[in-house]
């Protein structure tokens, strides 16, 4: 959906990325408009270093482009949406600086605008990483929909930044005002978080998983992934396997341990997820660098390899180049429930698979993924199921 957002500095035409003709979701919400109105009404000086975090589709960055803001995002799609929206509104891309959550943040921040993320852990990590750049005069404003801002959200601002209060709600959106406190003793940043996998999940049982902040189910193995690991395909003849939407990379790591000859590609649109996957893989599959060349633990066979890609699904993967794709697709886009992401993942998998290649999908029963797979592949086989999940296999003909 192309949509126009009115701001004190003019109107901007905005769209999500990639643009979807089926789920025409708006690329901004009331919380974006609210914080922009507040900045103008309060005469906040934007002449210094302006940093925007969590900008979901680039609405804030585009509206503030004249002030040369720095955007920090964990989302490849948000980054590409920002680029597209800048171009769409005739704004020079060089007027903004685009950073990811894995980049070093600016060393001074005069105005910090925080679009509250869905993940409290990601907010915690971001505030910890930015806190050293704040000073007594820094203006810190958070924004989000009322249902996204909780007592725990405000406590994080209090603990890491300083005294915090909220605004009245407008159009179901609310602002957070936090004042940097000189000398505040902050708690230690707990991220990344590591835990040991339970027994009963195959070759990765007892292995250590690394999770950077914001990765789905960061403190435990989610039940969908557990079910997939318990029914992981043999794929011993597969030369190239993709862990699509890899999260912390435990599925791809299991493939690499079970099939040392395989080349495994870890793909996610989250920079935090891909960093987690790489850390998980290297801790469990590769020997320490000081011990010589990296080899799968306990294997004398010729070794495969691993690649780590932040991107829009399999868009950047050549056609007919993959043997197996393993996928546990999300069915939310922020607050919206949608199958658009799953559909793009399945379509991308079909293009990337070689003839005879297989897509394995784990999902909740009620999502009806078998219908989508039949429509795309012409087939869908139920491999395993329980009361909550189904594991499906589709073969490219």
Order of alpha helices (4+ residues) and beta strands (2+ residues): beta-beta-alpha-beta-alpha-beta-alpha-beta-beta-alpha-beta-alpha-beta-beta-beta-beta-alpha-beta-alpha-beta-alpha-beta-beta-beta-beta-alpha-beta-alpha-beta-beta
